[in-house]
Amino acid sequence: PTTSSARLAAWDEARGPMVLSADGRTFIRDKGFWDIKPGSAGNGEMRPSDGWVFKFMTMESGARQVADVAWSLEGDAEQLVRSEGSSLDLIAHAFSPQPPSSQLGTFV
């Protein structure tokens, strides 16, 4: 298979990079676009370079997978976790991003 890699961000209100939690296993969204240091004049806390480097594989068949990750049932919720040697199929869909609803407004 051929491989590539990328850092990913969550498409939510904060738009922060995906990082490993303190336990080193579960992926979480880190500080996002709107997070600023308290008492600062707009110094942001988001650090895209802190994001986890996800690895992607394209198989000879053309199928794509995300390497070293798995879904895990933690309590009542499924979570994306780091899992060496595991992989998930990657299915891509066309997507037209829209700003989060809190950022929609009328500009004059």
N, C-alpha and C positions, 0 to 999 in steps of 0.2 A: 504493500500500500504506500501511497504518497502521503506526506504529512504536512500540516501547516499549523499555525498557532495564532491566537488572538486574545486580547483582554476584552471582557464583556462588561457592559453596564446594565443595570436594571432599568426598564422603562416604566418608571413610576414617578411620583411627585418629586423625588429627590434626584433621580438619575445618577446614582452613585455606582462606582465600580464594584464588581463581585469579588469578594475576598474570602479567605478562610477565617472562620471564627476562632476564638481563643483555644478551643479544643483541638484545632488543627484538622477537623473532619468535616464540619458543616459549612456550606457556602452561605454567605450573607451579603447584603448590600452594605457597603461602607458609606461614609459621609458623602453627601451628594452636592450637586451644583449650587444649592441654596444655603448650605451650611457655612457659616462664617465664625471666625474666632471671636469669643465674647470680648467686648470692649474695643474691638478693632474697627478700623475704617473700611470694612469690606474685604479683609484678607480671608480668602476662602480656605476651607479645610479639606476639600476634595483633592485627592492625589491619584489620578488615573494610573500612574505608574505603580501604585501599590496593588492594583488588581491582579488577580490570579491569572496566570497564562494558561488558558485552556488549549489542549491539543486536539486537533482534528485529523482524521484519517479518511482518505478516499481509497476505497477498496478497488481491486481490479474490475469488479462488476459495475463500478460507478457509484455504489452505495457509499454514504458518508456516515461516520461515527465520531462521537466525542469520546476521547480516551480518558481512562482513570477516573471516571465518575459513575455514580449509581444513584437510584432513588432509594431512599430509606424511610420506613415508617417509624416516626418518632412520636409516641403518644397517639394523638388523633390526626397528625399532619404528616404529609409526605414532604421530604426535604431532599435537596440535591446534596450529595456528600462526595468527598474524595474517596476513591476506592481503587487503589493500585491494581492494574490488570483487568478491571471491569471496563465496559464501554456501553454507551447508549447510541441507538440509531439517531441520526440527525435528519429531520425532515424539514425542508425549507418551503415556505409559502411566500407569495408576494405580499408585501406589507407597505402601507402608506402611513407613516407615523403622523400622529396628531398630537398637539401639545396637551398636557394634562388639563382637565376641565378648569382647574383653579387659575390657569394662565390664559384662558380664553377671554377675550374682551373686545370692546369696540375701540378702535383707534381713529382719532380724528385728525 
